[in-house]
Amino acid sequence: LESHPSYCRPNIWPAQSIPELRPAFMTLGTLIVEHGKILAKVCDNLVRKELGLAVEEDLGVSSIERAIEDSFAAKARLLHYFPPPENESLPESSAGEDDKMGNWCGWHLDHGSLTGLTGAMFTDCHESQVDNPDPENCGLYVRSRKGDVVRVTY
């Protein structure tokens, strides 16, 4: 951690104004990592099967489960997206230009083997939770290996 101080800074928690945030966020992070380990184990077993290896055979450094278990660099981020200006349209699933993302998070690469996401929460200007204002367009968009922009649905 000392060798990358700009990347590994301590968290700043709003302990006075939102004392419940830190324990809730830590619990959520633990839940996501534990589910990631379960998924990683399934992926490792699929690799073993495809390679004709026994289930108990060690994959060594190729094990996703081990990468998660041995990692000291798990990252979690709370993101807030500001609403687009009134005159800005939302991206379309077939859109390919980077500038279509506007004020969104923007294109980036995730740092780990797996990325765990929670569902979005929408709030109004009074910080009250509201329904998704645009369920047809809001959500996660990824760029496929072929370069297409695809909206992820579940």
C-alpha positions, 0 to 999 in steps of 0.5 A, spaced: 500 500 500 505 504 501 508 503 494 501 506 491 499 512 496 495 515 490 491 509 489 490 506 496 488 512 500 484 511 507 476 511 506 473 518 509 466 516 512 461 521 514 461 518 521 457 524 524 452 525 519 451 518 516 454 514 522 450 507 519 453 508 512 460 505 514 457 498 517 452 498 512 457 499 506 462 494 509 456 488 510 455 490 503 462 489 501 463 482 504 456 480 501 459 481 494 466 478 495 462 472 498 458 471 492 464 473 488 467 467 491 462 462 490 461 464 482 469 464 482 469 457 484 464 455 479 468 458 474 474 454 476 470 448 476 468 449 469 475 450 467 477 444 470 472 440 466 473 443 460 481 441 461 479 434 463 482 435 470 479 432 477 475 437 481 480 437 486 486 439 482 489 445 484 489 451 478 495 455 481 495 462 479 490 461 474 484 460 479 479 465 480 477 463 487 484 464 489 485 470 486 479 473 490 481 470 496 488 472 496 487 479 494 489 485 498 486 490 493 479 489 493 475 495 491 468 498 492 466 505 490 459 508 491 457 512 485 453 518 484 450 520 477 448 527 476 441 527 472 443 529 464 441 536 462 434 537 460 436 537 453 441 531 453 438 525 450 440 518 453 444 513 450 441 508 445 443 500 446 446 501 439 450 507 440 457 507 438 460 514 440 463 515 446 460 522 447 453 519 448 455 517 455 455 525 457 455 526 464 455 518 466 460 515 469 464 514 462 468 508 459 472 505 464 476 498 465 474 494 472 480 492 476 479 485 478 477 478 476 470 479 477 465 486 478 459 485 483 454 490 482 448 492 486 441 495 483 441 502 482 437 507 487 434 513 484 432 519 489 429 526 487 431 533 489 429 532 496 433 525 497 427 521 497 427 514 493 423 514 487 422 509 482 426 509 476 425 515 472 426 512 465 426 504 465 427 503 458 434 507 458 437 507 465 442 502 467 448 499 465 451 499 458 458 495 456 462 495 450 462 488 447 468 485 444 466 486 437 465 494 439 458 494 440 454 498 446 449 493 449 445 495 455 445 489 460 438 487 463 437 482 468 
